[in-house]
Amino acid sequence: MRYKMPYQVMKYTLSSSGKVPDFLYTGPYQIQGNASPSGLPSPQDWYLTGIAKDGAVGDFEVFATKQDLEDYLSVVGADWYIFTYEYNPIETDPETWDVGKYPFDPIVEANQIWANMEALNAN
C-alpha cells in the first residue's frame, strides 16, 4: 500500500551545476523565490524558498511550521520591498520613485506559501 507523503515548504539551493533541483514542485500552487545568502560558492550562493514535491528526498531544509517560515522571512526579508507595475523609476520623476514600492510583509508571504502547500496536501 502506498501512503501519501506530504508536500513540504523548504529552503534549498540550486545544484552544484546551477540547475533547479528535481525535488522542487513546479506545478499549480508552486512558489519560488525569497532568496537569502547561503554562504556557499556560486551557483549555490542563495537559499530559495519553495515547495518540495510529494515524497521528495534531497538536500533541503524543511520548515516544520508556518511560524518557522514566518520567523525566517522576518529576518531575511527585513529590508525587502514589493514592487508593483506602478513602480517605474525610468519613466517617472525622482520624487515619485516610491510609487508602487511597498515593504515586504513576512506574515502575508508566509500565509500564502503555507496555504499553497496545504492546498497541495488536500488533494
Backbone as CSV, one residue per row, in Angstrom:
resi,resn,N_x,N_y,N_z,CA_x,CA_y,CA_z,C_x,C_y,C_z
1,MET,0.846,-1.178,0.000,0.000,0.000,0.000,0.890,1.239,0.000
2,ARG,0.579,2.202,-0.835,1.331,3.451,-0.912,0.645,4.493,-0.043
3,TYR,1.436,5.110,0.811,0.916,6.192,1.645,1.323,7.520,1.040
4,LYS,0.412,8.475,1.106,0.700,9.804,0.559,1.663,10.547,1.479
5,MET,2.763,10.970,0.915,3.723,11.792,1.651,3.340,13.252,1.412
6,PRO,3.451,14.075,2.404,3.027,15.465,2.236,4.033,16.315,1.458
7,TYR,3.484,17.302,0.781,4.317,18.360,0.234,4.817,19.164,1.429
8,GLN,6.001,19.753,1.308,6.572,20.497,2.421,7.187,21.793,1.929
9,VAL,7.097,22.831,2.752,7.764,24.091,2.453,9.218,23.931,2.879
10,MET,10.135,24.345,2.003,11.544,24.130,2.293,12.404,25.263,1.777
11,LYS,13.644,25.246,2.271,14.701,26.169,1.842,15.742,25.307,1.139
12,TYR,16.199,25.746,-0.042,17.113,24.930,-0.842,18.053,25.833,-1.628
13,THR,19.047,25.242,-2.268,19.916,25.951,-3.200,19.833,25.248,-4.549
14,LEU,20.333,25.904,-5.565,20.469,25.248,-6.867,21.474,24.109,-6.736
15,SER,21.512,23.231,-7.710,22.506,22.157,-7.697,23.893,22.762,-7.922
16,SER,24.927,21.982,-7.714,26.290,22.483,-7.909,26.557,22.873,-9.359
17,SER,25.735,22.373,-10.285,25.878,22.757,-11.697,24.942,23.912,-12.067
18,GLY,24.204,24.449,-11.074,23.336,25.602,-11.306,21.933,25.265,-11.756
19,LYS,21.538,24.004,-11.653,20.204,23.592,-12.101,19.213,23.580,-10.940
20,VAL,17.940,23.746,-11.286,16.873,23.646,-10.298,16.774,22.182,-9.886
21,PRO,16.760,21.896,-8.580,16.731,20.502,-8.128,15.446,19.779,-8.519
22,ASP,15.555,18.476,-8.692,14.405,17.645,-9.067,13.328,17.603,-7.991
23,PHE,13.693,17.844,-6.739,12.712,17.750,-5.656,11.793,18.967,-5.570
24,LEU,12.060,20.020,-6.341,11.232,21.224,-6.306,9.920,21.002,-7.043
25,TYR,8.809,21.273,-6.380,7.496,21.178,-7.005,7.303,22.386,-7.912
26,THR,6.880,22.159,-9.180,6.743,23.253,-10.140,5.373,23.300,-10.820
27,GLY,4.366,22.693,-10.223,3.024,22.710,-10.795,2.183,23.844,-10.237
28,PRO,0.848,23.710,-10.336,-0.030,24.715,-9.738,0.281,24.860,-8.244
29,TYR,0.166,26.039,-7.724,0.475,26.380,-6.331,1.967,26.440,-6.050
30,GLN,2.793,26.384,-7.080,4.232,26.466,-6.834,4.597,27.842,-6.284
31,ILE,5.669,27.896,-5.562,6.247,29.159,-5.132,7.742,29.045,-5.343
32,GLN,8.350,30.134,-5.687,9.795,30.172,-5.870,10.262,31.558,-5.497
33,GLY,11.393,31.629,-4.838,11.947,32.930,-4.535,12.305,33.100,-3.084
34,ASN,12.201,34.336,-2.597,12.579,34.685,-1.232,14.031,34.301,-0.974
35,ALA,14.938,34.840,-1.770,16.350,34.481,-1.710,17.068,35.139,-0.543
36,SER,17.976,34.373,0.057,18.861,34.894,1.091,20.234,34.265,0.893
37,PRO,21.303,34.967,1.236,22.650,34.425,1.020,22.871,33.128,1.790
38,SER,23.510,32.166,1.135,23.758,30.867,1.766,25.169,30.756,2.327
39,GLY,26.081,31.581,1.833,27.477,31.465,2.240,28.245,30.427,1.440
40,LEU,27.554,29.772,0.498,28.186,28.773,-0.361,28.694,29.436,-1.633
41,PRO,29.618,28.794,-2.353,30.083,29.363,-3.619,28.991,29.297,-4.698
42,SER,29.100,30.163,-5.677,28.174,30.174,-6.812,28.283,28.841,-7.557
43,PRO,27.220,28.289,-8.027,25.855,28.805,-8.174,24.932,28.471,-6.997
44,GLN,25.503,28.039,-5.881,24.683,27.691,-4.723,24.742,28.783,-3.651
45,ASP,24.970,30.018,-4.079,25.200,31.104,-3.142,23.924,31.739,-2.589
46,TRP,22.766,31.214,-2.969,21.487,31.728,-2.458,20.603,30.583,-1.997
47,TYR,19.959,30.801,-0.851,18.879,29.921,-0.428,17.604,30.431,-1.059
48,LEU,16.788,29.541,-1.541,15.498,29.876,-2.129,14.422,29.143,-1.344
49,THR,13.218,29.677,-1.343,12.096,29.046,-0.669,11.205,28.411,-1.727
50,GLY,10.745,27.203,-1.475,9.879,26.520,-2.419,9.086,25.425,-1.728
51,ILE,8.368,24.676,-2.514,7.618,23.534,-2.004,8.252,22.273,-2.584
52,ALA,8.610,21.357,-1.678,9.188,20.082,-2.105,8.073,19.189,-2.627
53,LYS,8.373,18.450,-3.687,7.404,17.506,-4.253,6.945,16.505,-3.208
54,ASP,5.810,15.928,-3.469,5.257,14.856,-2.646,6.297,13.745,-2.528
55,GLY,6.744,13.446,-1.304,7.699,12.375,-1.080,9.125,12.698,-1.461
56,ALA,9.456,13.973,-1.661,10.784,14.368,-2.125,11.873,14.021,-1.116
57,VAL,13.034,13.708,-1.663,14.236,13.470,-0.881,15.327,14.315,-1.526
58,GLY,16.104,15.004,-0.723,17.171,15.809,-1.291,17.819,16.696,-0.251
59,ASP,18.675,17.572,-0.729,19.430,18.474,0.129,18.642,19.762,0.319
60,PHE,17.719,19.746,1.279,16.915,20.913,1.585,16.537,20.907,3.054
61,GLU,16.140,22.052,3.550,15.729,22.195,4.947,14.238,22.483,4.985
62,VAL,13.488,21.687,5.716,12.034,21.823,5.809,11.671,22.802,6.925
63,PHE,10.685,23.647,6.651,10.097,24.493,7.687,8.987,23.664,8.334
64,ALA,9.153,23.334,9.600,8.209,22.450,10.286,6.857,23.106,10.520
65,THR,6.859,24.422,10.719,5.605,25.137,10.990,5.552,26.428,10.188
66,LYS,4.351,26.956,10.069,4.195,28.258,9.400,4.931,29.333,10.186
67,GLN,4.949,29.220,11.508,5.662,30.191,12.334,7.163,30.163,12.051
68,ASP,7.734,28.971,11.835,9.155,28.863,11.482,9.431,29.596,10.174
69,LEU,8.561,29.425,9.204,8.705,30.106,7.923,8.588,31.613,8.106
70,GLU,7.595,32.054,8.853,7.406,33.486,9.101,8.624,34.086,9.813
71,ASP,9.156,33.375,10.798,10.342,33.861,11.519,11.525,34.007,10.565
72,TYR,11.734,33.017,9.701,12.814,33.065,8.712,12.639,34.257,7.771
73,LEU,11.430,34.418,7.222,11.177,35.523,6.293,11.285,36.883,6.980
74,SER,10.955,36.951,8.258,11.073,38.209,9.008,12.528,38.655,9.109
75,VAL,13.429,37.691,9.265,14.847,38.014,9.386,15.451,38.335,8.016
76,VAL,15.298,37.426,7.054,15.953,37.621,5.749,15.287,38.715,4.932
77,GLY,13.998,38.973,5.177,13.275,39.969,4.392,13.116,41.312,5.075
78,ALA,13.902,41.557,6.115,13.751,42.784,6.902,13.886,44.050,6.062
79,ASP,14.708,44.016,5.021,14.887,45.217,4.196,14.360,45.024,2.764
80,TRP,13.481,44.042,2.563,12.912,43.783,1.242,11.727,44.698,0.959
81,TYR,11.440,44.853,-0.328,10.274,45.609,-0.780,9.548,44.816,-1.854
82,ILE,8.273,45.092,-1.996,7.455,44.547,-3.071,7.262,45.689,-4.062
83,PHE,7.469,45.412,-5.323,7.283,46.428,-6.352,6.107,46.039,-7.238
84,THR,5.263,46.997,-7.533,4.132,46.756,-8.421,4.414,47.406,-9.768
85,TYR,3.515,47.224,-10.691,3.679,47.819,-12.015,3.623,49.337,-11.977
86,GLU,3.135,49.906,-10.877,3.128,51.358,-10.735,4.545,51.903,-10.624
87,TYR,5.469,51.075,-10.160,6.847,51.495,-9.902,7.660,51.427,-11.192
88,ASN,8.133,52.575,-11.663,8.972,52.616,-12.846,9.857,53.855,-12.767
89,PRO,11.004,53.771,-12.090,11.847,54.950,-11.892,12.419,55.515,-13.192
90,ILE,12.450,54.724,-14.261,12.985,55.218,-15.529,12.013,56.207,-16.173
91,GLU,10.710,55.951,-16.013,9.711,56.788,-16.674,9.059,57.821,-15.755
92,THR,9.461,57.884,-14.501,8.857,58.838,-13.580,9.910,59.779,-13.025
93,ASP,9.468,60.857,-12.457,10.375,61.809,-11.818,10.929,61.199,-10.540
94,PRO,12.110,61.641,-10.105,12.685,61.077,-8.868,11.766,61.186,-7.658
95,GLU,10.965,62.261,-7.562,10.113,62.380,-6.377,8.969,61.370,-6.362
96,THR,8.730,60.633,-7.448,7.676,59.616,-7.463,8.252,58.198,-7.535
97,TRP,9.533,58.020,-7.278,10.163,56.705,-7.385,9.572,55.690,-6.424
98,ASP,9.015,56.121,-5.316,8.484,55.172,-4.345,7.036,54.767,-4.610
99,VAL,6.435,55.275,-5.675,5.082,54.853,-6.023,5.142,53.381,-6.427
100,GLY,4.322,52.558,-5.812,4.318,51.135,-6.122,5.382,50.342,-5.397
101,LYS,6.072,50.949,-4.440,7.104,50.276,-3.656,6.568,50.126,-2.237
102,TYR,6.383,48.868,-1.809,5.784,48.600,-0.504,6.691,47.692,0.314
103,PRO,6.741,47.897,1.625,7.549,46.999,2.455,7.061,45.551,2.337
104,PHE,7.999,44.640,2.337,7.710,43.206,2.313,7.036,42.833,3.625
105,ASP,5.981,42.031,3.555,5.270,41.598,4.748,5.463,40.093,4.925
106,PRO,6.325,39.680,5.853,6.609,38.247,6.014,5.397,37.437,6.456
107,ILE,4.463,38.057,7.165,3.267,37.332,7.603,2.388,36.993,6.405
108,VAL,2.168,37.968,5.537,1.370,37.741,4.328,2.037,36.687,3.451
109,GLU,3.343,36.810,3.262,4.075,35.863,2.415,4.025,34.450,3.000
110,ALA,4.271,34.320,4.297,4.235,33.001,4.938,2.842,32.387,4.842
111,ASN,1.803,33.199,5.038,0.430,32.683,4.930,0.138,32.174,3.527
112,GLN,0.594,32.911,2.502,0.343,32.499,1.112,1.092,31.213,0.774
113,ILE,2.352,31.146,1.155,3.154,29.946,0.881,2.545,28.735,1.584
114,TRP,2.200,28.910,2.855,1.647,27.794,3.634,0.302,27.352,3.066
115,ALA,-0.512,28.308,2.636,-1.813,27.975,2.038,-1.620,27.171,0.752
116,ASN,-0.621,27.526,-0.056,-0.333,26.770,-1.274,0.053,25.325,-0.937
117,MET,0.905,25.149,0.079,1.297,23.807,0.474,0.096,23.011,0.990
118,GLU,-0.734,23.646,1.802,-1.905,22.954,2.323,-2.886,22.574,1.220
119,ALA,-3.024,23.429,0.210,-3.900,23.104,-0.922,-3.384,21.866,-1.659
120,LEU,-2.081,21.766,-1.826,-1.495,20.588,-2.478,-1.730,19.333,-1.648
121,ASN,-1.560,19.447,-0.341,-1.730,18.286,0.531,-3.189,17.876,0.694
122,ALA,-4.112,18.771,0.391,-5.546,18.452,0.496,-6.013,17.574,-0.662
123,ASN,-5.273,17.558,-1.741,-5.668,16.768,-2.922,-5.334,15.303,-2.752
